[in-house]
Amino acid sequence: QYQVLEELRVCRVGFSVANSLGVTIFQSYDIDDDVPVRKTTGTYTCRAEIPSFLLNTGRHVLSVNAGAPGFKNLASVPRVLAFEIEDTGCVGSDVVPVRGGLIRPQLRWDVTLAT
């Protein structure tokens, strides 16, 4: 939740997720979903949902940022939240060796037999 005290012609609020080595896995901002970039005065609540099974196992950190792209950074809170993804039977958990990579998405596959 955040409060806008003066109208902002351009503003975006978002976050980035990085692994324990500091490698950014992805960033997302509220304007990615065609939300207006102009913010009038008032109190805003924004939420984003990370799809299940997207991140691979291990420690991750979340950083928050708000600002006017290419103009001014209004707020930045690096590494505000750390969390651990554990292997609880997610995609590929039965495969040895453990699947590598920063993400482990559960993709929809269409497999047909060629005749």
C-alpha positions as CSV (number, residue, x, y, z in Angstrom):
1,Q,0.0,0.0,0.0
2,Y,1.3,3.5,-0.8
3,Q,0.0,7.0,-0.8
4,V,0.3,9.6,-3.6
5,L,0.3,13.1,-2.1
6,E,0.6,15.0,-5.4
7,E,-0.6,13.9,-8.8
8,L,2.2,12.1,-10.7
9,R,2.0,12.3,-14.5
10,V,4.1,9.1,-14.8
11,C,4.6,6.6,-12.1
12,R,5.2,2.8,-11.8
13,V,5.5,0.6,-8.8
14,G,7.0,-2.8,-9.0
15,F,9.5,-5.3,-7.7
16,S,12.3,-7.6,-8.8
17,V,13.2,-11.1,-7.7
18,A,16.8,-12.2,-7.5
19,N,18.5,-15.4,-6.5
20,S,20.9,-15.7,-3.6
21,L,23.8,-14.7,-5.8
22,G,22.1,-11.4,-6.7
23,V,21.2,-12.4,-10.3
24,T,17.9,-10.8,-11.2
25,I,15.4,-13.5,-12.3
26,F,12.6,-11.1,-13.3
27,Q,11.1,-7.7,-12.7
28,S,7.5,-6.7,-12.9
29,Y,5.6,-3.3,-12.6
30,D,2.0,-2.3,-12.2
31,I,2.0,-0.7,-15.6
32,D,2.8,-4.0,-17.3
33,D,-0.9,-4.8,-17.2
34,D,-2.1,-1.6,-18.9
35,V,-2.6,0.2,-15.6
36,P,-2.6,4.0,-16.2
37,V,0.8,5.5,-15.6
38,R,-0.8,8.7,-14.2
39,K,-1.4,8.5,-10.5
40,T,-3.9,10.9,-8.9
41,T,-3.7,11.7,-5.2
42,G,-4.9,8.9,-2.9
43,T,-4.1,5.7,-1.3
44,Y,-3.3,2.7,-3.6
45,T,-3.1,-1.0,-2.9
46,C,-1.3,-3.1,-5.5
47,R,-0.7,-6.8,-5.5
48,A,1.0,-9.2,-7.9
49,E,0.9,-12.9,-7.9
50,I,3.9,-15.0,-8.9
51,P,2.6,-18.2,-10.6
52,S,3.2,-21.4,-8.6
53,F,6.1,-23.5,-9.8
54,L,7.8,-20.5,-11.5
55,L,10.9,-20.2,-9.3
56,N,13.3,-23.0,-8.9
57,T,14.4,-24.2,-5.4
58,G,16.7,-22.0,-3.3
59,R,16.9,-18.7,-1.6
60,H,15.4,-15.6,-3.3
61,V,15.2,-11.9,-2.4
62,L,12.6,-9.3,-3.4
63,S,13.3,-5.6,-3.9
64,V,10.7,-2.9,-4.3
65,N,10.9,0.2,-6.5
66,A,8.7,3.1,-7.5
67,G,9.4,5.9,-9.8
68,A,9.0,7.7,-13.2
69,P,10.9,5.6,-15.7
70,G,13.8,7.6,-17.3
71,F,13.0,10.6,-15.1
72,K,13.1,10.1,-11.3
73,N,13.3,7.3,-8.8
74,L,10.8,7.9,-6.0
75,A,11.5,5.0,-3.6
76,S,13.7,1.9,-3.6
77,V,13.9,-0.8,-1.0
78,P,16.5,-3.3,-2.0
79,R,16.3,-6.8,-0.6
80,V,13.2,-6.0,1.6
81,L,12.1,-9.7,1.7
82,A,14.1,-13.0,1.6
83,F,12.3,-16.3,1.1
84,E,13.2,-19.9,0.4
85,I,11.6,-22.1,-2.3
86,E,11.6,-25.7,-1.1
87,D,11.1,-28.8,-3.3
88,T,7.7,-30.1,-2.2
89,G,6.9,-32.2,-5.2
90,C,7.0,-29.5,-7.9
91,V,7.7,-30.0,-11.6
92,G,10.8,-32.1,-12.1
93,S,11.3,-32.9,-8.4
94,D,11.4,-36.6,-9.3
95,V,14.3,-36.1,-11.8
96,V,17.9,-36.8,-10.9
97,P,20.0,-34.7,-11.1
98,V,17.9,-31.8,-9.9
99,R,16.8,-29.5,-12.7
100,G,19.0,-26.5,-13.1
101,G,18.1,-23.0,-14.0
102,L,16.7,-20.0,-12.2
103,I,13.1,-20.9,-13.0
104,R,11.1,-24.1,-13.2
105,P,7.9,-23.3,-15.0
106,Q,5.2,-25.8,-15.5
107,L,4.5,-25.5,-19.2
108,R,1.6,-26.9,-21.1
109,W,2.8,-29.4,-23.6
110,D,0.9,-30.9,-26.6
111,V,2.4,-34.2,-27.7
112,T,1.1,-36.1,-30.7
113,L,2.3,-39.2,-32.4
114,A,3.3,-38.6,-36.0
115,T,2.0,-41.3,-38.2
